[in-house]
Amino acid sequence: MSIIDGVAAVENFWARVWGARAPEAVDELVHEDFVIVNAGSEIPAEPRSKPGWRAF
């Protein structure tokens, strides 16, 4: 994936999940092996856990 494609993917994620407040979009956008990196720490995420995405 190019840098431009990566930026577009992240912008699409933010718009569809956070901007539209539609956690169901996570099913389509996030791979099951997704890991959140926050302040240098890796946090394994269960992408299908919509309550978890609402709280994040």
Buried (B, 14 or more C-beta within 10 A) or exposed (E): EEEEEEEEEEEEBEEBBEEEEEBEBBEEBBEEEEEEEEEEEEEEBEBEEBEEBEEE
